[in-house]
Amino acid sequence: MSLTVTHREDILTGHYTWVEQWALQGACIDAEPDALFVRGAAQQQAKQVCMSCPVIAECLADALDNHTEFGVWGRSEERRVGKECRSRW
């Protein structure tokens, strides 16, 4: 099975292809997990990993779909993801 590769430029032009196995292409694939599951001000540093990520939309969507309230997902910190999860349900 081949993966569809997306690029940040595609988002800007409106041409975006959804990636089913997004986690394999995340900018955080080699990051230390403990660095992404932090609280408070440390989340700002953790979000920097997401800046060059080609699958940021898939990451955030997955966190929202699965009601994940802890950690940095799709460049969104836990309080924002948690608030969105609660307002959806």
CORSULUR-V20462 format. One record per residue. N is the residue number from 1. RES is the residue in one letter. OMEGA is omega as a letter, one per 30 degrees, with the letter a starting at -180 (none if undefined). Layout:
n;res;omega
N;RES;OMEGA
N;RES;OMEGA
//
This chain:
n;res;omega
1;M;l
2;S;l
3;L;l
4;T;a
5;V;l
6;T;l
7;H;a
8;R;a
9;E;a
10;D;l
11;I;a
12;L;a
13;T;a
14;G;l
15;H;a
16;Y;l
17;T;a
18;W;a
19;V;a
20;E;a
21;Q;a
22;W;a
23;A;l
24;L;a
25;Q;a
26;G;l
27;A;a
28;C;a
29;I;a
30;D;a
31;A;l
32;E;a
33;P;a
34;D;l
35;A;a
36;L;l
37;F;a
38;V;a
39;R;l
40;G;a
41;A;l
42;A;l
43;Q;l
44;Q;l
45;Q;l
46;A;a
47;K;l
48;Q;l
49;V;a
50;C;a
51;M;a
52;S;a
53;C;l
54;P;a
55;V;a
56;I;a
57;A;l
58;E;a
59;C;l
60;L;l
61;A;l
62;D;l
63;A;l
64;L;a
65;D;a
66;N;l
67;H;l
68;T;a
69;E;a
70;F;l
71;G;l
72;V;a
73;W;l
74;G;a
75;R;l
76;S;a
77;E;a
78;E;a
79;R;l
80;R;l
81;V;l
82;G;l
83;K;l
84;E;l
85;C;a
86;R;a
87;S;l
88;R;a
89;W;none
//
